[in-house]
Amino acid sequence: MPEFTKRKKIEARYKQMKQDADNWLPVWKDLKQWGNPTRGFFDGDDPRQARKIDHKRILNNKFIRALRTSSAGLHSGLTSPSRPWFQLTVGDPELAKDARVMAWLDDVETRIYAVFNTSNIYKILPMMYAELLLFGTAAAPIEENYDRVFNCKSLTCGQYFLDVDDNGMVNTFARRINMSVAQLVNVFGLDNVTESIRNEYKEDKLNVMHTIAHIIEPNDDRIKGQRDFANKPFRSVYWVPGNDNEHVLRLGGYDEFPIIAPRWEVTKTTDIYGVSPAMYAMGDQKSLQEMERRGLMGLAKMVDPPVNVSGNAKAVNTMPGGVNPFDPVTAGSDTGARATYQVAIDFNALATYVQRTEQRIDEMMYVDLFKMILNSEQTQPITAREVVEKHEEKMMNLGPVLESMNQELHAPLIKRVFKIMMRGGLIPEPPPELNQQMLKVNFISVLAQAQQMVATTSIQQSLGFIGSVAGLFPDVIDVVDIDEAAIDYMQANGMPAKCIRSKEDIENIRQQKQQAMQQQQMAQDMGAMVQGAKTLSEAKLDDNNALAAITGLGGAGSGVV
């Protein structure tokens, strides 16, 4: 078995990370029970046991349907496999227009899209969006894979723990893995497992389950320049918790952080886990289930009400079909059974309340916005302009969330896959112009463009105002840098950088136009002068023409004085 002298240190960090996550357990378990019982994996859960939905608790599945719609809408609106959703470029706008640079960037884009299509990433992303909407945090390891370049694994809340750096970015990942004896030997090798696991394997106890700990963290022991696993920027350690020795199952490393761990929303930089829209919707979800329960109870009492029968009255049974004895002497002449009390429920009012509650759940989960995107996928693809026109307020509210997803999910995903492809020789040699240049990712999905387009509203309104007063105050036009406004507007609408001329090109074109106008004006002036001279030459002034009279040439005015 490999030995690692810092195992106790990382095991202490693992326990601290678990303790931080345990503080969220009451919230997460509540979300699991009331939101979606098929998600989340916590202490005491058996991975071999089927996930059950408690239909005595969840009578109305509106929230689950909203969660499904929103997760699918996020996937379609942000990372649809049927349309481009990102572009590669460089930070230098002039370099981005270079023909060889553009060709290389287009080639790399095409290769990354092809790798995405052959991997399982488009199956994992909808699961991550569902985790974000429900629990506020998602995580997925991205491992190199020989057959399809990379492979992504889905995790659910409770299976992993996170930590952040000084900038609030996730840089440490830990998880517990339930594995059978057979799986442990197959993955780590018989010589690397603990003695007790080896004995179980030899005794054919292959299905006995064990909990394995795994952590990926920045490598503080790294010696820069050495390229072995022990000196990579991030180290990875597997071990069996509980043993007091320094043995580990596997010690490895990564060149970059292999985990994508987005958060829906955080309130401060030091926050480790995110806050989800489902957390805000839980009050309505619980209220909805209570109203459904009360409505069903009332309906049952109306159909099969509790009744009074002859006898000595004891405890009153108010359940549907309940029987209650009564004394006919004190009750009057009616000796038959009769309803204990009259049940009169205003089902219209109840239905109205249920509808309002369902609507509030939809609003909190952005269902209308995502439903519009999903419906357009079945007909004509929706444009970013249509999204903004119909849901501008929702897009403004979603702005910080979309930025967070770009920074913590989409950009790290593309960067990680690009690095894997580069190490695997799947990225062509870049042109010399790109030496020491950092690549930049522009997101061009429907939601990304819609978010950028929200900014164009202010540009349109401002230019409209300037145009309306320019007739009275012409100098007001000088206030606006129309070139910058036009560039910002085109970029917000998704115009590729290669289609926007550089400031130098714009200046050259304008100089050429000005020179052409000056030449045209000079030609017109010369034409006017020639025409004027011709007119004067044809005008008669006694025996001489007007031109001769003006110039003093010809007629009586000629000769030497």
C-alpha positions, 0 to 999 in steps of 0.5 A: 500500500502507498504511504503518505506522511500527511494523511492525518493532516488531510484527514483532519481537513476532510473532517472539517469540510464534512463538519461545515457541510453538516451545518447545511444538513437540516436545510438540504434534508428538508429540500429533499423531503419536500422538493425531490426525494430522488435527489440528495444522499445523506448519512444513513441512505443505502445506495442499493435501496430504491428512492421513494417519493412519500405521496402522503407528504407530496400530494401535488407534484407542481414543484417537481414539474417546475424543477424539471421544466427549469432544469431542462430550460437552463440546459436548452438556454445555456448549453444546448447541444443543438446550437453553438453556445460559446466562442473562443477569442483572444483579449486583443481585439486587433489580434482576434481579426488576424486571418490565421488566428481566426482560422485556428480559433474556429478549428479548436472550437469545432474540435471541442464541440465534437468532443462534447458531443461524443462525451456524456457532458450533455447528460450530466449538465441537466442533472447539475442544473437540477441540483443547483435549482434545488440545493444551490450547489452542484459538483462534477469531476471531469476525468481524462478518458482514453475512449472519449477524451474525458468523462464526467461523473454526476454527484448529488448533494450530501455525497461531497464537501467543498472549500474555497480559496481567499477569492471565494472560488472552489479549490478543494473537493472531498467526497465519500464513496460507497464501494464493494470489496470487488470494486475496491480491488478492481479499482485500486488493486489487491496490493493497495487495499487494506488487509481487512479488505484483502481478507474479505476478497479472499473469503469471497465476500465481494459484496460487502460495502465500504466507505472510501474517503477522497480529497482533491486539494492544492498541493502545498508540497509541490516542487515546481519544475518536477512533472511527476504526480506528487508535484502537480498543482493539485493532489488527489488522495484516496484512503479508508477512514478509521485506520490510524496508519499513513497508508492510502489507497492511491496518491495522484495529482492533477494539472488543473482543478478537475472539479466543476462546482457552481453555486446558484447564489452566494451572499458573501465571499467566504460562503462555501455552499450556494442558496437556491430558488427552491429554498425560497419556494419551500414555504409555498410548496409546504402550504400547497401540500397542506391545502391539498390535504385539507381539500381532500379531507373536506371532499371525503367528509362530504362524500362519506361524512361522520354520522351519529347513531343511537347509543351513549355518546363517547369520543367523537369520530370526525374522520370520513365514515366515522361513527358516533353513538348518540342518545335518542331520548335527548336527541329527539324522535329521530332514531336513525343515523345522521351527520355529526355536522354539516360539511360545506367547503368553498372549493372555488376559493380553495382552487383559487388559493391553490392556483395562486400558490402554484403560480408563486412557485412558477415565478420563483423557479422562472418556469415561464421563461424556461417554458418559452425556451423549451417550447421554441425548441419544438417549433422555431428556435427563439431569439435573444430579442424575443426573450428580452421583450417578454421576460426582461425583468426576469433576465435582470434578476437572473443576471448574477446567476448567469454570470456565476454559472459562466465563471464557475461552470461553463468556463472551467468546463471548457478550460479543463477539456481544452487542457485535456485535449492539448495534452492528448495532442488533439489541439493543433499548434497555434500560430506564432501570433498567439504566443503568450496570449490568453484565450478568452471564452465568449458565451453566445447561448440564447440566455447569454445573448439575452442577458447582454441584450438587456444592456442595449435597452439603455443604449436605445432609450438614450439614443432615442432621447438624444434624437428627440431633442437634437432638432432643438439643441443640435449640439447635444449630439456631441455628448454621445460617442456614437462609435462606442455606442454602436460597438457596445450595441453590436457586441451585446447582440452577439455580433462576432468580433471579426465582423466589427472593424477596428478603430484604425480601419474606421479612421482610414475609411473615414479619411478616404471618404473625406478625401473623396468628398474633397476631390468631388467638391474640387471637381464640382468647383472646377466645373463651375469655374469652367462653366462660368468662364464659358458663360462669360465668354459667350456674353456680348459687350459691344464688339467684345465679350464679357470675359475679354472685358473683365480680363482687359484682353481684346477690343479697345482695351487691348494694346500697351499703355 
